[in-house]
Each structure stands twice: as C-alpha cells, then as structure tokens.
Amino acid sequence: MDLKISGKKAFVSGSTQGIGYAIAKTLAGEGVDVTLNGRDAVKLAAAVESLRREVPGASVTGLAADFSDPTQVERLCADLADVDILVNNVGLFELKPFELISDDDWRMYFEVNVLSGVRLAKRTMPAMLDRGWGRIIFVSSESGVSIPADMIHYGASKTAMVAVGNGLAKLTKGTGVTVNSVLGGPTYSDGVAQTVEELAEQSALSVADMKKAIIATNQTSLLERFIEPSEIANMVTFLASRGASATNGSAVRVDGGVLTALF
C-alpha cells in the first residue's frame, strides 16, 4: 500500500530497538527518510546500519542524545527544523512500588517521557505549520488510561503525553498538520522482554509460561497475547500518512482490547 509519504523526513526518538526501531523500519519501508535516535552512540550506529540492511535503499541517519539531559536535547533540536514526521517514542519503563518511587524518579519520568515530546514539538511544529503539512505522534500507552498500581509514575507520564498531544492538536486548526497519540497495549518490546525474563527467573518459570501468566491476569485482553512492536508501528505509520488526514487530536487504541473505556 502506498501511503504517499515517500520522501518525507521523519525523526523517531528512542529508536535503536523495540517499538521505536519497528516504527522507523516501517516508515523507511514507505520511502520516508528516517533519523534514528539513541543515547549510546555505538548502539545508535549499529541500529542505523541494521536498518539500512533490512530496508535496502532506505535513507537512514542517526542523532545521539540522552533525553534526561536538556542540554543534549537542545543540541539535537537544532538539527530537526525540516522534519515532516515527528514520532515521540522515547520513554522510561519500570515496575516499582508506589512508596519506593522517589521525587527524583517522578522528575526523571516526566523529564524523559513528557518533556522530550514537548521540546521536540516546540522545535518542529512551527515549520510544519508554515509548510502546511506535518505529523506529530506521541507513543503513549493504555497505562496512561488505566494506571498500573505497580508503576504509577510511568502511567501518569503516559497520561500527560496524551494531554500534551491533544492540546497541540488544537493549534493546528485549518492546516495540514495533525497531532495524535497511540495507546499501545502490552507490547513485547525489548524493555518488556527484559522485565518478563527477570520475573520468569524469580518465579522459576520459562519465559513462555511467564508471558502466558502475565496475559492471563489481564481479563480484558481480547488478543490474549502480547502485541508485537510491528503492530504498533503499523498504526503509527498510518497516522503519519496522508490517508490519516482527518484524524487529529485523537488517542488511537492499539491495545489488543485491554481497555474497556476511554476518557
């Protein structure tokens, strides 16, 4: 399917692995010039080369920046003025009891998960509005709607991402620019895989059995399995396309039927 975005320029934050990498790969497959991002320059270079191999002929570059450091983010933003598609994907994730979440933890989660998108949108959105076309997409989570008891700081940051995206969309009236969020469900990304492996070891279970046990606890899941990163990437890429021109200010669900209601 030709989504008519070949030649557009995209920046995907936090894209050396997992969902971010899957999004970059899917965009590259549509002929989009993609810039990957990671905080580790060596890992970033490897991801760039890997994507070039997986999508022959794709235009792929990389920009290193640690989104917990505002100075690095400012340097990064200087290179993004001509971005047509901004995907705010970078994010922190962990399981942690509420009483153990420190003030520093709260600040860090909002610094990386929320302010990263704020800063990137502030840099890229004016030029999109001037050109009359652009896409800003926040990769949020169903955890931003139904906050998990064991990672309240993560869930709250994902709620804030949706709020920012909804507010920014109201600044695009009468233009070809859209701002949307994707509410991903339980996705077997690299970070989640690591957590599942740790839980499996603690519980003396195989990883496969641990995955089944985790999904079994979620009685509202219609998929009854983890979502693959490529499935999130497909929705993000559609929202980035010209075909999604009438979808703006939305929180689109790719949650496998986990959510039973939306705000």
Summary of the structure (lengths in Angstrom):
residues: 263
radius of gyration: 17.8
end to end distance: 32.3
largest distance: 56.8
contacts: 896
relative contact order: 0.15
helix: 49%
strand: 16%
